[in-house]
């Protein structure tokens, strides 16, 4: 296990921070609509699964004796807390909360897609896919759950052969289909804002008995 920070560790750390920022945006939007009651849900989730990361650089937070384990642990905390907040908000506030969450997800996807234009080449489908992975939290790099099967200028297809998120969502009783809808909306918003000549398609599938998805970035 490496005792030294490498760029890939900061890459994962920044994606965790972005996911936690999405959580904060959700909480703010829920509070604007439903008032301070949402704070009870948030407090419970934080007590159950831990607080978000402090606003400090990775060097000041990470356990250098267990870099991989620390990052995986922070993913576990962020994903489970996020799922519980959504599950309880949806149960308490119903479809209105789902609609708010969808808007927040789409807004962050759009923001990141637009930001990507300034930092990465996004002229082809493979370039958009590579940029997407600089933002989208998908476990640790060694998990290898996304397999690219078509890699052409106008089309990238990748198979998500195992969902890393489902277990977190199921553990808190969250509705799986709703959370997939949010995640896929984020991805589509990122892609269409990164390059409006492209769009996103996703189809449920199964790989070796595991539920997964066939994903595509395609030119319109």
N, C-alpha and C positions, 0 to 999 in steps of 0.2 A: 504494500500500500504506500503510495507516494506521500512523503511528508512535506512536499513543496507544492505551492499553488502553481497551476498551469492555466493558460488561457481557457481551456475547456471547463475548468472549475468556475471561473468567473462567468462564462457563458451560461452554465446551468443556474448559477446564483442569480444572475440578472433576469432569467425567465421566471424564477420563483418570485422575485420582487415584483415583476410585472403582474403575475397572477394575484399576488396579494394586493396590488394596487387596484385590480379589477374588483376584488372583494370590497375594498374601501369605497369604490364608486357605487357598488351595489348598495352598501349600507347607507351611504349618503342619499341615494335616490329613494330608498325605502323610507328613510326618516323624513325626507321632504314630503312624501305622500301620506305616510301613515303615522307620523309623529314619533315620539321618543319610545314607544312600546318596543320598537325594533331593538333597542339597546338591551332589553332583557334577553332576547334571542342571541345577540352577539356575545353578551357576557357569559351565557351558558356555554356557547360553543368554545369560547376562549378558555373557560375553566376545564372543559372536557378535553380539549386538544392542544391547547397552548396558544400563546400570543403570536401575532405577526413578528417578523424580523424587525429589530431596531434599525433606525435610519443611520447605519454605519457601514463603512466599506467591509468587504468580505474578510480582509485581513484581521479586522478587529472582532470578528464574530466566529469564524470557523474553527473547528477543532483540528489542528494540524496533525494530530496523531491518528486521526480517523476521518480524512477528508471525504472519502466516498460515503461512509456511513452517516456523517453529519449532513451532507447534501440530501441523501435519500431520506433521512429523518425529517428534514425541513420540507421536502416534497410531501411526505405523509401528513405532516401537521397542516400544511397549507390546503391540501386537497380535501382532507376530511373536515376541517373547520368550515371551509367554503361550502362544501356539500350540505353540512348540517344547517348553516344559516339559510341557504336556499330552501332546503326541505321544510324547515319550520316556517319560513316566511310564506311559502306557497300554501302550506296547510292552514295558516292563520288568515291570510289575505286573499287566497284564491287566484283566479285568472288575472286579476289586476296586477298582482305581484309578478306573475309569469311574464306579462307584457312589459312591465318595467325592466325586468331582468334581461329580456330579449333586446330591448333598446340599449341598455348599458353594454351588453356584450357586443352588439353591432357597432356602437360608438367607439369602443376601444379597438375593435378590429379595424375600423376605418382609420382611426388615428395612427395605428401602427403601420397599416398599409401605406398611408401617405408619408409617414416618416421614412419608410423603407426606400422610397424613391430617392431620398437624399443621401442614403448610405450604401445602397447596394444596386448592382445592375438588375433591372426587372423587365428587360425587353423580351425575354422568351419564357416559356413555361418552366424549364429547368431552373432558370434564374429566380423566378418567383417562388418556386418550391424551396430553393435553398434559403431565400430571404425569410420565408414563412417560418422555417425551423430555427431562425434566430430569435423568434418571439414566442412561439407556441410551446407550452410546457408539455412534454411527452416523456416523462420519466427521466432516467439516466441514459446517457449515450450507449451504454453497454446493453440496454434492454432490447434493442434491435427489433422493435415491433412494427416498424414501417419498412416495407420492401418495395422498392421502385421496380415496376415491371415494364413500363414504357417511358422512354426518355427522349422525346422529340421536341424540336423548337416550338411547335404549336400544341403539344400535348404531353403532360406527365401523368402517369397513372401509378398510384402506389396502394398497396394492400396493407391495411392495418390488421395484422394477423392475430393480434391479441390486445384487448382493451386494458390499459393500465389504470383507468379511472373508475370502471364499473364497481370494483371492490370497495372503493372509498364511498361511493354513492350508496351502494346496497347496505353498507355497514351502518348508515344513519337513516335508512328507510326512505331515501330520496327516489323520486320517480325517474327511472333510467331514461325513458324516451324524452322527457322534458329536458333533461340535462344534455342529452345528445343533440337535441334541437338547438340549444344555446351554443354548444361548442361548434356545431357545423355552421351556425349563423355567423359566429366570430370569424371562422376561416373564410367563408364566402365574402364577408365584408372586407377582410384584409386583402384578398386577391383582387376584387373588383376595384378597390381604391388604389392598390399598388399599380395596377395596369388595367384600365377599363376595357381593353381589347380582349381580356380573358375573363372567364367565369369558373365556378366550382360546381362539380357534381359529386354526389356521394350516394352509394347504394349499399344497403346491408348485405352481408355475406357471411360465410362460415369457412373457417380454415382449420382442418384437422379437428373438427368438433367444437372449436372455439368460435363464438360470435365475433365478427369483425366487420370491416367496411372496405369497399373498393372506392377509392378517392381519385378524382381527376381534376387537374387544371387544364382547361381547354380554351383555345381561341374561339371567339364568337363567330 
